Amino acid sequence: MTAYDLVVIGGGPAGMMAAGTAAEMGASVALIEKNQRSGKKLLITGKGRCNVTNDCTRDNFFANIPVNPKFLFSAFAKFSNRDVMDFFESHGVPLKVERGNRVFPVSDRAADINNALIEYGRKAGVHVIRDIAVKVISADGRISSVATEANGIIECGACVIATGGMSYPLTGSTGDGYRFARELGHTVVQPKPSLVPLVIEGRECAEAQGLSLRNVAIKVTENDSGKTIYKDFGEMLFTHFGMSGPVILSASSHMRDPKKRYKISIDLKPALSLEQLDSRIQRDFSENINKDFGNSLSKLLPQKIISVIIKRTGIPYNTKVNSIRREQRLALAGMLKNLEYTVSGFRPIDEAIVTSGGINISEINPKNMESKIVEGLYFAGEVIDVDAHTGGFNLQIAFSTGRCAGIAAAERMGYYSYD
């Protein structure tokens, strides 16, 4: 029967960080990963570029964590965003900071981040086992072993569950960690999608399918109260079912009450005031004075959204520009500054970037990520009931909690060499 000081289940960013950290401290570590390559989900983050973290202040970091931010205070203090940046640069991956303080590898290759984590573990002595964990076993209130499909029982003094959530199941995130935790006496906050594309009422989004808008402002309001709950600026995408893209995914994480209805307003021309936009429209109209209305907007708007706008104005397509009244022109400008859509739902959890919900934080010690129920059991990453907005914040959570769990697990086994 094989034995290790620590078994880490899950070879994503949290699991690889936990395993490498504990092994670097001197612990014997096995990392169980069901895929043939670790970090499968990491490779597709940031459209394959990998938004590693966010180079913001501590306060801004926690302001971008809508679910249980205080739970992460200790883990972030031990391994902050600046620590993550130093880690990867010291392991041969130069980084750059882009708009919104988003941090990427200079190469724009997620594989460079993934390879750095794999190499970190290899050099530290992590033994990677390509297998499926089927059960985490405890005896007398403490971790004793992990059962696997192909390698049988692996004895251990500690175990880190870093199996991810339920989003992108093809990458291996199939909710196994929730089952392990429940079997050991933990409760799980019902998983649901976060950072997920939105389903929009009507067929207008489908008409503009494939259109990407790079510099738009959005505002999310509650239908009943009219209260604004989120604003953002950036890129979005129209799809056959509704909307996606960075600002839409971030907006979705604020729509947390299933009983409420939400509306999204898009400002297509945020750099222009209403008066400036009206002047711009007048200039375009003067250049197309004898053209049909439907043929006068090509300089102002992307082709794919023109038909949507025309239908909303109520102005017939073949109306001559020189016959459009002032109030119609002002209404057009107002619409371009406030194009409203009603949200009817969310895409399935397997299309979400992040899973909201997970292991109840009241049952985890925030100082070391250890279970309060089973000694020697630790959690790291998305499997915990914490999640954040887009911008590198969720990966930072994975790295911080992974590092914290790895240190604590190694110390439990008597290794204290890590600074």
C-alpha positions as CSV (number, residue, x, y, z in Angstrom):
1,M,0.0,0.0,0.0
2,T,1.4,3.4,-1.1
3,A,1.7,6.1,1.6
4,Y,2.4,9.9,1.4
5,D,2.4,12.7,3.9
6,L,-0.1,14.6,1.7
7,V,-2.5,13.7,-1.1
8,V,-3.9,16.5,-3.2
9,I,-6.9,15.8,-5.3
10,G,-7.2,18.0,-8.3
11,G,-4.4,19.3,-10.6
12,G,-5.8,22.7,-11.3
13,P,-4.2,26.0,-10.1
14,A,-5.1,25.5,-6.5
15,G,-4.1,21.9,-6.4
16,M,-0.8,22.4,-8.1
17,M,0.0,25.3,-5.9
18,A,-0.9,23.3,-2.7
19,A,1.1,20.3,-3.8
20,G,4.2,22.2,-4.9
21,T,4.2,24.3,-1.7
22,A,4.0,21.3,0.6
23,A,6.6,19.3,-1.3
24,E,8.9,22.3,-1.3
25,M,8.7,22.3,2.5
26,G,9.8,18.7,2.5
27,A,6.5,16.7,2.7
28,S,6.0,13.7,0.4
29,V,3.2,14.6,-1.8
30,A,1.0,12.8,-4.3
31,L,-1.2,14.8,-6.7
32,I,-4.1,12.9,-8.1
33,E,-5.4,14.3,-11.4
34,K,-8.0,12.5,-13.6
35,N,-6.9,14.2,-16.9
36,Q,-3.8,13.2,-18.8
37,R,-2.4,16.8,-18.3
38,S,-2.8,19.0,-15.2
39,G,-4.3,22.4,-15.6
40,K,-6.7,21.6,-18.4
41,K,-9.1,24.4,-17.3
42,L,-6.3,26.8,-16.7
43,L,-5.3,26.5,-20.3
44,I,-8.5,28.0,-21.5
45,T,-8.8,30.9,-19.1
46,G,-8.6,34.4,-20.4
47,K,-9.3,33.1,-23.9
48,G,-6.2,31.1,-23.7
49,R,-4.1,34.0,-22.4
50,C,-4.6,33.3,-18.7
51,N,-5.5,36.4,-16.6
52,V,-3.2,35.3,-13.7
53,T,-4.3,37.9,-11.1
54,N,-5.2,41.6,-10.7
55,D,-2.5,44.2,-9.8
56,C,-4.9,46.2,-7.6
57,T,-4.9,47.3,-4.0
58,R,-6.0,45.0,-1.2
59,D,-9.2,46.9,-0.8
60,N,-10.0,46.7,-4.5
61,F,-9.3,43.0,-4.5
62,F,-11.8,42.3,-1.8
63,A,-14.3,44.7,-3.4
64,N,-14.4,42.3,-6.3
65,I,-15.3,39.3,-4.2
66,P,-19.1,39.4,-3.7
67,V,-19.3,36.0,-1.9
68,N,-17.6,35.6,1.5
69,P,-14.7,38.0,1.0
70,K,-13.7,38.1,4.7
71,F,-13.0,34.4,4.7
72,L,-10.1,35.1,2.4
73,F,-8.3,37.8,4.5
74,S,-5.8,35.4,6.0
75,A,-5.0,33.4,2.8
76,F,-4.6,36.6,0.8
77,A,-2.2,38.0,3.5
78,K,-0.1,34.9,3.2
79,F,0.0,34.9,-0.6
80,S,-1.2,38.2,-2.2
81,N,-1.5,39.3,-5.8
82,R,2.0,40.8,-5.7
83,D,3.3,37.5,-4.3
84,V,1.6,35.6,-7.2
85,M,3.3,38.0,-9.7
86,D,6.6,37.5,-8.0
87,F,6.1,33.7,-8.0
88,F,5.6,33.4,-11.7
89,E,8.2,35.9,-12.7
90,S,10.8,34.1,-10.5
91,H,9.7,30.9,-12.2
92,G,10.5,32.2,-15.7
93,V,7.2,33.7,-16.8
94,P,7.4,37.5,-17.4
95,L,4.1,39.3,-16.8
96,K,2.4,42.4,-18.0
97,V,-0.5,44.6,-16.7
98,E,-3.3,45.6,-19.0
99,R,-6.5,47.6,-18.7
100,G,-8.3,47.1,-15.5
101,N,-5.1,46.0,-13.8
102,R,-5.5,42.6,-15.3
103,V,-2.2,40.6,-15.3
104,F,-1.2,38.3,-18.2
105,P,2.0,36.5,-19.2
106,V,3.9,38.7,-21.7
107,S,3.7,35.7,-24.2
108,D,-0.2,35.8,-24.0
109,R,0.1,32.0,-23.5
110,A,-1.8,30.3,-20.7
111,A,0.4,27.3,-21.3
112,D,3.4,29.2,-19.9
113,I,1.6,29.7,-16.6
114,N,0.5,26.1,-16.5
115,N,4.0,24.8,-17.4
116,A,5.5,26.9,-14.6
117,L,3.2,25.3,-12.1
118,I,3.9,21.8,-13.4
119,E,7.6,22.4,-13.3
120,Y,7.4,23.9,-9.8
121,G,5.8,20.6,-8.6
122,R,8.2,18.4,-10.5
123,K,11.3,20.2,-9.0
124,A,9.8,20.0,-5.5
125,G,9.2,16.3,-5.9
126,V,5.5,16.0,-6.3
127,H,4.4,12.6,-7.5
128,V,1.6,13.0,-10.1
129,I,-0.8,10.1,-10.3
130,R,-3.1,10.0,-13.3
131,D,-6.1,8.4,-11.7
132,I,-9.6,9.1,-10.4
133,A,-10.1,9.6,-6.7
134,V,-13.3,7.8,-5.6
135,K,-13.4,8.4,-1.8
136,V,-11.5,10.3,0.9
137,I,-11.3,8.1,4.0
138,S,-11.1,9.2,7.7
139,A,-10.6,7.2,10.9
140,D,-11.2,8.5,14.4
141,G,-12.0,12.0,13.1
142,R,-8.8,12.4,11.0
143,I,-7.7,11.7,7.4
144,S,-6.3,8.3,6.8
145,S,-6.3,7.6,3.1
146,V,-7.7,8.2,-0.4
147,A,-9.2,5.5,-2.5
148,T,-8.6,5.6,-6.2
149,E,-9.9,3.6,-9.2
150,A,-6.6,2.2,-10.5
151,N,-4.1,2.6,-7.7
152,G,-6.2,1.3,-4.8
153,I,-5.9,2.8,-1.4
154,I,-3.2,5.6,-0.9
155,E,-2.5,6.2,2.8
156,C,-1.8,9.8,3.9
157,G,-1.7,12.0,6.9
158,A,-3.4,14.9,5.2
159,C,-5.5,15.6,2.1
160,V,-6.3,18.7,0.1
161,I,-9.5,18.7,-1.9
162,A,-9.0,21.1,-4.8
163,T,-11.3,19.5,-7.4
164,G,-12.9,22.8,-8.7
165,G,-16.6,23.4,-9.0
166,M,-19.0,22.2,-11.7
167,S,-18.3,24.6,-14.5
168,Y,-16.6,23.4,-17.7
169,P,-17.1,19.7,-16.8
170,L,-15.1,18.6,-19.9
171,T,-12.0,19.9,-18.1
172,G,-12.7,17.6,-15.1
173,S,-14.7,19.9,-12.9
174,T,-17.6,17.5,-12.2
175,G,-18.4,18.3,-8.6
176,D,-16.5,15.3,-7.1
177,G,-15.2,17.5,-4.2
178,Y,-18.7,18.2,-3.0
179,R,-19.4,14.5,-2.7
180,F,-16.2,13.9,-0.9
181,A,-17.0,16.7,1.6
182,R,-20.5,15.5,2.2
183,E,-19.4,12.0,2.9
184,L,-17.0,13.4,5.5
185,G,-19.8,15.4,7.2
186,H,-19.5,18.8,5.5
187,T,-22.4,20.8,4.1
188,V,-22.4,22.2,0.6
189,V,-24.0,25.5,-0.4
190,Q,-26.0,24.7,-3.5
191,P,-23.7,25.2,-6.5
192,K,-25.0,27.6,-9.2
193,P,-23.4,29.4,-12.2
194,S,-21.5,32.6,-11.7
195,L,-19.7,34.5,-14.4
196,V,-22.1,33.0,-16.9
197,P,-23.6,34.2,-20.2
198,L,-27.1,35.7,-20.0
199,V,-30.3,34.6,-21.8
200,I,-32.2,37.7,-23.1
201,E,-35.9,38.0,-24.0
202,G,-36.8,38.3,-27.6
203,R,-34.9,37.6,-30.9
204,E,-32.9,40.8,-31.2
205,C,-29.7,39.4,-29.8
206,A,-29.9,36.5,-32.3
207,E,-30.2,39.1,-35.1
208,A,-26.9,40.6,-34.0
209,Q,-25.3,37.2,-33.2
210,G,-21.5,37.3,-33.4
211,L,-21.2,41.0,-33.0
212,S,-18.5,42.0,-30.5
213,L,-18.7,45.5,-29.0
214,R,-15.4,46.6,-27.5
215,N,-16.0,49.9,-25.8
216,V,-19.5,50.0,-24.4
217,A,-20.9,50.9,-21.0
218,I,-23.5,48.7,-19.3
219,K,-25.8,49.2,-16.4
220,V,-27.8,46.5,-14.6
221,T,-31.0,47.4,-12.8
222,E,-33.7,45.5,-10.9
223,N,-37.0,45.7,-12.7
224,D,-39.2,46.2,-9.7
225,S,-37.2,48.7,-7.7
226,G,-35.3,50.3,-10.6
227,K,-32.2,50.1,-8.4
228,T,-28.9,50.1,-10.3
229,I,-26.8,47.1,-9.0
230,Y,-23.9,47.1,-11.4
231,K,-22.1,49.3,-13.9
232,D,-19.1,48.4,-16.1
233,F,-17.2,49.4,-19.3
234,G,-15.6,47.1,-21.8
235,E,-16.3,44.3,-24.2
236,M,-19.5,42.3,-24.8
237,L,-20.8,39.8,-27.4
238,F,-24.2,39.1,-28.8
239,T,-25.1,35.4,-29.2
240,H,-28.0,33.3,-30.4
241,F,-29.4,33.1,-26.9
242,G,-28.5,36.6,-25.6
243,M,-25.2,38.1,-24.4
244,S,-21.8,37.1,-23.3
245,G,-18.3,38.7,-23.0
246,P,-16.3,40.1,-20.0
247,V,-18.7,42.9,-18.9
248,I,-21.7,40.5,-19.2
249,L,-20.0,37.7,-17.3
250,S,-19.1,40.1,-14.5
251,A,-22.7,41.5,-14.4
252,S,-24.1,38.0,-14.0
253,S,-22.4,37.6,-10.7
254,H,-24.4,40.5,-9.3
255,M,-27.8,39.0,-10.3
256,R,-28.0,36.7,-7.3
257,D,-31.7,36.8,-6.3
258,P,-33.6,34.3,-8.5
259,K,-36.9,36.0,-7.5
260,K,-35.9,39.3,-9.1
261,R,-36.0,40.3,-12.7
262,Y,-33.2,42.3,-14.2
263,K,-32.7,44.7,-17.1
264,I,-29.4,45.5,-18.9
265,S,-28.9,48.9,-20.5
266,I,-26.2,49.3,-23.1
267,D,-24.6,52.7,-23.9
268,L,-23.2,52.2,-27.4
269,K,-21.5,55.5,-27.4
270,P,-20.2,56.1,-23.9
271,A,-17.5,58.6,-25.0
272,L,-20.2,61.0,-26.3
273,S,-22.8,63.0,-24.3
274,L,-26.3,63.0,-25.6
275,E,-25.8,66.4,-27.2
276,Q,-22.5,65.3,-28.8
277,L,-24.1,62.2,-30.2
278,D,-27.0,64.2,-31.6
279,S,-24.5,66.5,-33.3
280,R,-22.7,63.4,-34.7
281,I,-26.0,62.0,-36.0
282,Q,-26.9,65.4,-37.6
283,R,-23.5,65.4,-39.4
284,D,-24.1,61.8,-40.7
285,F,-27.6,62.7,-41.8
286,S,-26.3,65.8,-43.7
287,E,-23.9,63.6,-45.6
288,N,-26.7,61.2,-46.5
289,I,-29.5,63.7,-47.0
290,N,-31.2,62.0,-49.9
291,K,-30.5,58.4,-48.7
292,D,-32.9,56.0,-47.0
293,F,-32.7,56.0,-43.2
294,G,-31.6,52.4,-43.2
295,N,-28.5,53.3,-45.3
296,S,-27.4,56.3,-43.2
297,L,-26.1,54.6,-40.1
298,S,-23.2,52.6,-41.4
299,K,-20.5,55.1,-40.1
300,L,-22.2,55.3,-36.7
301,L,-23.0,51.6,-35.9
302,P,-21.8,48.1,-36.7
303,Q,-23.8,46.6,-39.6
304,K,-25.2,43.7,-37.5
305,I,-27.0,46.0,-35.1
306,I,-28.4,48.5,-37.5
307,S,-31.6,46.5,-38.2
308,V,-32.2,46.1,-34.5
309,I,-31.9,49.9,-34.0
310,I,-34.1,50.7,-37.0
311,K,-36.9,48.4,-35.7
312,R,-36.8,50.0,-32.3
313,T,-37.0,53.6,-33.6
314,G,-40.2,52.8,-35.5
315,I,-38.9,54.8,-38.5
316,P,-39.4,52.9,-41.7
317,Y,-36.2,51.7,-43.3
318,N,-36.9,53.6,-46.6
319,T,-37.7,56.9,-45.0
320,K,-35.6,59.6,-46.5
321,V,-33.1,61.1,-44.1
322,N,-34.2,64.7,-45.0
323,S,-37.8,63.9,-43.7
324,I,-36.8,62.6,-40.3
325,R,-38.1,64.9,-37.6
326,R,-36.0,66.4,-34.8
327,E,-37.8,64.4,-32.1
328,Q,-37.2,61.2,-34.0
329,R,-33.5,62.0,-34.3
330,L,-33.3,62.8,-30.5
331,A,-35.1,59.5,-29.8
332,L,-32.5,57.7,-31.9
333,A,-29.7,59.3,-29.9
334,G,-31.4,58.5,-26.6
335,M,-31.8,54.8,-27.7
336,L,-28.1,54.5,-28.6
337,K,-27.2,55.8,-25.1
338,N,-29.7,53.5,-23.4
339,L,-30.4,50.3,-25.4
340,E,-32.4,48.1,-22.9
341,Y,-32.8,44.4,-22.7
342,T,-34.6,42.2,-20.3
343,V,-32.8,39.2,-18.8
344,S,-34.8,36.0,-18.8
345,G,-32.3,33.6,-17.3
346,F,-28.8,32.2,-17.2
347,R,-27.0,29.7,-19.4
348,P,-26.3,26.3,-17.8
349,I,-23.7,25.9,-15.1
350,D,-21.4,23.9,-17.4
351,E,-21.1,27.1,-19.5
352,A,-20.1,29.2,-16.4
353,I,-16.5,30.3,-15.9
354,V,-16.9,29.9,-12.1
355,T,-19.2,27.9,-9.8
356,S,-20.8,29.9,-7.0
357,G,-21.6,27.9,-3.9
358,G,-19.5,25.0,-2.5
359,I,-18.1,23.8,0.8
360,N,-19.7,25.9,3.6
361,I,-17.0,28.3,4.9
362,S,-18.4,28.1,8.4
363,E,-16.9,24.6,8.5
364,I,-13.4,25.6,7.3
365,N,-10.7,27.4,9.3
366,P,-9.9,30.5,7.3
367,K,-6.4,30.8,8.7
368,N,-5.2,27.5,7.2
369,M,-8.1,26.1,5.0
370,E,-8.5,23.0,7.3
371,S,-11.8,21.4,8.0
372,K,-13.3,22.0,11.4
373,I,-14.9,18.5,11.2
374,V,-12.1,16.2,10.1
375,E,-8.4,16.7,11.1
376,G,-6.0,16.8,8.3
377,L,-8.6,17.6,5.6
378,Y,-8.1,20.9,3.7
379,F,-9.9,22.7,0.9
380,A,-8.5,25.0,-1.8
381,G,-9.9,26.9,-4.8
382,E,-13.3,26.9,-6.4
383,V,-14.6,24.0,-4.4
384,I,-15.0,26.5,-1.5
385,D,-18.0,28.8,-1.3
386,V,-16.2,31.9,-2.5
387,D,-16.2,33.5,-6.0
388,A,-15.3,36.8,-7.6
389,H,-15.7,38.9,-10.6
390,T,-13.7,38.5,-13.8
391,G,-10.3,40.2,-13.9
392,G,-7.9,37.6,-12.4
393,F,-9.6,37.5,-9.0
394,N,-10.8,33.9,-9.1
395,L,-7.3,32.6,-10.0
396,Q,-5.9,34.7,-7.2
397,I,-8.3,33.0,-4.8
398,A,-7.1,29.6,-6.1
399,F,-3.4,30.5,-5.7
400,S,-3.9,32.0,-2.2
401,T,-6.0,29.2,-0.8
402,G,-3.8,26.6,-2.4
403,R,-0.7,28.1,-0.9
404,C,-2.4,28.4,2.5
405,A,-3.6,24.8,2.5
406,G,-0.2,23.5,1.3
407,I,1.7,25.3,4.1
408,A,-0.8,24.1,6.7
409,A,-0.8,20.5,5.5
410,A,3.0,20.3,5.5
411,E,3.2,21.9,9.0
412,R,0.7,19.3,10.3
413,M,3.1,16.6,9.1
414,G,6.1,18.3,10.9
415,Y,7.7,20.3,8.1
416,Y,8.4,24.0,8.9
417,S,11.2,24.9,6.4
418,Y,9.0,27.2,4.3
419,D,9.5,31.0,4.8
